[in-house]
């Protein structure tokens, strides 16, 4: 298969010269690990001290990786990408809330987004994070099988109600719903709850999608067991597969508490795990729909080859490719130009509230070998082509 990901003219067609220069500057900064660590500390301090840094953040890293501060703010970005047949997934990226009002606010926001999505062909999916609907510690407590007191039980009932209200609305509107994965020590409770939603709302097609982080060595076994249940109980499965976003935190906690790390031993093992699951999913498209969230070119080409080998149309609605906004445009736009289903995760929210997400993006790009250098190389190639 030809290496069409090298086509930078298609990849960066929507970027003005100044936007291309900003991207090049940002990725050069991200490539410097000490600078990222220092910048993270300074930014955290500035936000907590309520220093007036939002304008600077918005003009640089925020506008590169986020769509805006609210869903209306995102629409120029959504419409612009849709010109090139790249879809958007509006991701309300406010993290780490612990009290009930923000959790209910997240529910209200996501229900409004579902109505919004239904009217826009350019936004084919909705998404939410489990901890947007419940406290992390509560998911952890349930996942560890600890007994709940009366207060916990009432709180968990509200979490279940938020999940169900969102999944029911997605079902009623016929809008697929991606539910993100988080740290392993809270994920068991989230997995069980998502499975419950699949049983209820995925009878005819995949509406509810669970996310599998394939840097975890146990996810293939989890998927096989879920598939067995789906075949037995007659429901469909939606799978968003990603490599994962919490590796350092996972390994540090495992070492600190003295249990085996849930993370694969090497990058190669993670890649093999990801590709093996992808093979399995494509082999069972009769019951499983796929959202392949990857910035990895090899995995993207592998999925293309699997589709070709199995005579699966480029635009088959059971297979989607996904990347984050601000990253891997060479994958997203070149796939879309060839008729494949592509969606960019488009985070939005108040600048201060979205900072944990942005910091994780910077740290993730710094830690993933080759990711930032690849972005820089492509940006440099396009700058040369334009002779900037």
C-alpha positions in Angstrom: 0.0 0.0 0.0 1.5 3.4 -1.0 2.6 5.7 1.8 0.0 8.4 1.3 0.5 9.7 4.9 3.4 11.6 3.4 1.0 13.9 1.5 1.4 17.1 3.5 -0.5 19.2 1.0 -3.7 17.3 1.8 -2.8 16.9 5.5 -2.4 20.6 6.2 -4.7 22.1 3.5 -6.8 23.8 6.1 -3.9 25.5 7.9 -3.0 29.0 7.1 0.8 29.8 7.0 0.5 31.4 10.5 -1.3 28.3 11.9 1.3 26.1 10.4 4.0 28.2 12.0 2.2 28.0 15.4 2.0 24.2 15.1 5.7 24.0 14.3 6.6 26.2 17.3 4.3 24.2 19.7 5.7 20.8 18.7 9.3 22.2 19.0 8.4 23.2 22.6 6.8 19.9 23.3 9.8 18.0 22.0 11.8 19.5 24.9 10.9 17.4 28.0 12.5 19.7 30.6 10.6 22.6 29.1 7.3 20.7 29.2 7.9 19.9 32.9 8.8 23.4 33.7 5.9 24.8 31.6 3.4 22.4 33.3 4.5 23.6 36.8 4.4 27.3 35.9 1.0 26.9 34.2 -0.5 25.0 37.2 0.8 27.7 39.5 -0.5 30.5 37.3 -4.0 28.9 37.1 -4.2 28.2 40.9 -2.9 31.7 41.7 -5.5 33.2 39.3 -2.9 35.0 37.3 -4.1 36.5 34.0 -2.7 33.9 31.7 -5.8 32.6 29.9 -5.3 34.9 26.9 -1.8 33.6 26.3 -2.9 29.9 26.8 -5.8 30.4 24.5 -3.8 32.0 21.7 -1.2 29.1 21.7 -1.8 25.6 23.1 -5.5 25.9 23.7 -6.5 27.0 20.2 -4.2 24.3 18.7 -5.7 21.4 20.7 -9.2 22.6 21.5 -12.2 23.7 19.5 -13.3 26.5 21.9 -14.8 27.3 25.2 -18.4 26.1 24.4 -20.0 24.0 21.7 -21.1 27.1 19.6 -17.5 28.3 19.7 -16.5 25.0 18.1 -18.7 25.2 15.1 -16.3 27.2 12.8 -13.7 24.4 13.4 -16.3 21.7 12.9 -17.6 23.2 9.6 -14.0 23.9 8.3 -13.0 20.2 8.9 -16.2 19.0 7.4 -15.3 20.7 4.1 -12.6 18.0 3.8 -15.0 15.2 5.1 -13.3 15.0 8.5 -15.9 14.7 11.2 -15.8 16.0 14.8 -16.5 14.5 18.2 -17.4 17.3 20.6 -15.6 16.3 23.9 -16.5 18.4 27.0 -13.0 18.0 28.5 -13.6 19.2 32.1 -12.0 16.7 34.4 -11.7 15.8 38.0 -14.8 17.2 39.6 -15.8 15.7 43.0 -19.1 17.3 44.0 -22.6 16.7 42.6 -23.4 20.0 40.9 -20.6 19.8 38.3 -21.5 16.2 37.7 -25.1 17.1 37.0 -23.8 20.0 34.9 -21.8 17.5 32.8 -24.9 15.4 32.3 -26.9 18.5 31.2 -24.1 19.5 28.8 -23.9 16.0 27.3 -27.6 15.8 26.8 -27.6 19.1 25.0 -24.7 17.9 22.9 -26.7 14.9 21.9 -29.5 17.1 20.6 -26.8 19.2 18.8 -25.1 16.1 17.3 -28.4 14.8 15.9 -28.7 17.8 13.7 -25.2 17.8 12.4 -23.8 15.3 9.9 -20.4 16.6 10.7 -20.6 15.3 14.3 -21.5 11.6 14.1 -20.7 10.6 17.7 -21.1 11.9 21.3 -18.7 11.1 24.1 -18.3 11.4 27.9 -15.9 10.3 30.6 -17.1 8.1 33.5 -15.6 10.5 36.1 -17.6 13.3 34.4 -20.6 11.5 36.0 -19.3 10.2 39.3 -16.4 10.5 41.8 -13.2 8.6 40.9 -13.0 7.2 44.5 -16.6 5.8 44.2 -15.8 3.9 41.0 -12.6 2.6 42.7 -14.5 1.5 45.8 -17.1 -0.4 43.8 -14.4 -1.9 41.5 -12.5 -3.2 44.5 -15.7 -4.9 45.8 -15.8 -2.8 49.0 -19.1 -2.5 50.8 -21.0 0.8 50.3 -22.7 2.7 53.1 -26.1 4.3 52.5 -24.6 7.6 51.3 -22.4 5.7 48.8 -25.3 3.7 47.5 -27.4 6.8 46.9 -24.5 8.5 45.2 -23.9 5.4 43.0 -27.6 5.3 42.0 -27.2 8.9 40.7 -24.1 7.8 38.7 -26.1 5.0 37.2 -29.0 7.3 36.4 -26.6 9.8 34.6 -25.2 6.9 32.5 -28.7 5.6 31.7 -30.1 9.0 30.8 -27.3 9.7 28.4 -27.3 6.2 26.8 -31.1 6.3 26.5 -31.1 9.6 24.8 -28.3 8.4 22.4 -30.5 5.4 21.6 -33.6 7.5 21.1 -31.7 9.8 18.7 -29.7 7.0 17.1 -26.4 8.7 17.9 -23.4 6.4 18.7 -21.9 7.2 22.1 -18.3 6.8 23.0 -17.5 6.2 26.7 -13.8 6.9 27.5 -11.6 4.7 29.6 -9.6 6.0 32.6 -7.2 4.5 35.2 -7.2 0.8 35.7 -8.1 0.9 39.4 -11.5 2.6 38.7 -12.1 1.0 35.3 -13.7 -2.3 36.5 -16.8 -0.5 37.8 -17.0 1.6 34.7 -16.7 -1.5 32.5 -19.5 -3.3 34.3 -21.8 -0.2 34.0 -21.0 0.2 30.3 -21.8 -3.5 29.7 -25.1 -3.0 31.4 -25.8 -0.1 29.0 -24.8 -2.2 26.0 -27.2 -4.9 27.1 -30.0 -2.4 27.3 -29.4 -0.2 24.3 -27.3 -2.3 21.8 -29.9 -4.8 20.8 -30.0 -3.9 17.1 -26.8 -2.0 16.6 -23.8 -0.6 18.5 -25.0 2.7 20.1 -22.9 2.4 23.3 -19.1 2.0 22.8 -16.6 1.1 25.6 -13.0 2.2 25.3 -10.2 -0.4 25.6 -6.7 0.9 26.4 -4.4 -1.7 24.8 -1.3 -0.9 26.8 -3.1 -3.0 29.3 -2.2 -6.7 28.8 -5.6 -7.9 30.0 -7.9 -6.2 27.5 -8.0 -9.0 24.9 -9.3 -11.4 27.6 -11.8 -8.8 28.6 -13.1 -8.3 25.1 -13.3 -12.1 24.4 -15.4 -12.5 27.5 -17.6 -9.6 26.6 -18.0 -11.0 23.1 -19.0 -14.4 24.5 -21.7 -12.6 26.6 -22.9 -10.6 23.6 -23.3 -13.7 21.5 -25.2 -15.5 24.3 -27.4 -12.6 25.3 -27.9 -11.2 21.8 -26.5 -7.7 22.0 -24.0 -5.7 19.9 -20.7 -4.4 21.0 -19.1 -1.0 20.3 -15.4 -0.8 20.8 -13.1 2.3 20.8 -9.6 1.0 20.9 -6.7 3.2 21.9 -3.2 2.6 23.2 -3.7 4.5 26.5 -3.0 7.7 28.2 -2.0 7.0 31.9 1.1 4.8 31.5 3.4 6.6 33.9 0.7 6.9 36.5 -0.2 3.2 36.2 3.4 2.0 36.5 4.2 4.3 39.4 1.1 3.2 41.4 1.8 -0.5 40.8 5.4 -0.1 42.0 4.4 2.0 45.0 1.7 -0.5 46.2 3.6 -3.6 45.2 1.3 -5.3 42.6 2.0 -6.4 39.0 1.7 -3.5 36.6 -1.4 -3.7 34.3 0.8 -2.2 31.5 2.5 -4.2 28.8 6.2 -4.7 29.3 7.2 -2.8 26.2 6.0 -0.5 23.4 6.2 -3.4 21.0 4.0 -5.6 23.3 1.5 -2.8 23.3 1.6 -2.5 19.5 1.1 -6.2 19.2 -1.8 -6.2 21.6 -3.4 -3.3 19.8 -3.0 -5.0 16.4 -4.2 -8.4 17.7 -7.4 -6.8 19.0 -8.0 -5.0 15.8 -7.7 -8.3 13.9 -10.2 -9.9 16.2 -12.7 -7.0 15.9 -12.6 -6.9 12.1 -13.1 -10.7 12.1 -16.4 -10.2 14.1 -17.9 -7.2 12.4 -21.3 -9.0 12.5 -21.5 -8.2 16.2 -18.8 -5.5 16.8 -18.4 -1.9 15.5 -15.0 -0.3 15.7 -13.7 3.2 16.5 -9.9 2.9 16.0 -8.4 5.8 18.0 -4.8 5.8 16.8 -2.0 8.1 15.8 0.1 5.1 14.8 0.6 4.9 11.0 1.4 1.2 11.0 -1.8 0.3 12.8 -3.8 2.6 10.5 -2.3 0.8 7.4 -3.0 -2.6 9.0 -6.7 -1.7 9.4 -6.8 -0.5 5.8 -5.3 -3.8 4.7 -7.8 -5.8 6.8 -10.6 -3.9 5.2 -9.3 -4.5 1.7 -8.7 -8.2 2.4 -12.2 -8.7 3.7 -13.9 -6.6 0.9 -15.1 -4.0 3.4 -16.1 -0.7 1.8 -14.0 2.4 2.7 -17.1 4.1 4.2 -18.6 1.1 6.0 -20.2 2.7 9.1 -19.0 -0.1 11.4 -15.4 1.1 11.1 -14.2 4.6 12.0 -10.7 6.1 12.4 -10.2 8.7 15.1 -7.5 11.1 16.1 -7.2 14.0 18.5 -7.6 17.5 17.1 -4.2 19.2 16.7 -2.4 15.9 16.1 -1.8 13.5 13.2 -3.5 15.5 10.5 -1.5 13.5 8.0 -3.5 10.5 9.0 -6.9 12.1 9.4 -7.1 14.2 6.3 -5.4 11.7 4.0 -7.8 8.9 5.1 -10.8 11.2 4.7 -9.6 12.2 1.2 -9.8 8.5 0.2 -13.3 8.0 1.5 -12.7 6.4 4.9 -14.7 7.4 8.0 -12.7 9.8 10.1 -13.5 11.8 13.2 -11.3 14.2 15.2 -11.9 14.4 19.0 -12.5 18.1 19.5 -12.2 19.1 23.2 -13.9 22.2 24.5 -14.6 23.9 27.8 -13.5 26.9 29.9 -9.7 27.4 29.5 -8.9 26.9 33.2 -11.0 23.7 33.4 -9.5 22.2 30.3 -5.9 22.7 31.5 -5.5 19.1 32.9 -6.4 17.8 29.5 -4.0 20.1 27.7 -1.2 19.2 30.2 -1.8 15.5 29.6 -1.6 16.0 25.8 1.8 17.8 26.2 3.2 15.1 28.5 1.8 12.3 26.3 3.5 13.8 23.2 6.8 14.2 25.1 6.7 10.5 26.4 5.7 8.8 23.2 8.8 8.0 21.2 8.7 9.4 17.7 5.3 11.1 17.9 6.5 14.6 18.2 9.5 14.2 15.9 7.1 12.8 13.2 4.8 15.8 13.6 7.7 18.2 13.4 9.1 16.4 10.3 5.8 16.7 8.4 5.3 20.3 9.4 8.8 21.1 8.3 8.2 19.3 5.0 5.0 21.4 4.4 6.8 24.6 5.4 9.4 23.8 2.8 6.7 23.0 0.2 5.1 26.3 0.8 8.6 28.0 1.1 7.6 29.7 4.4 
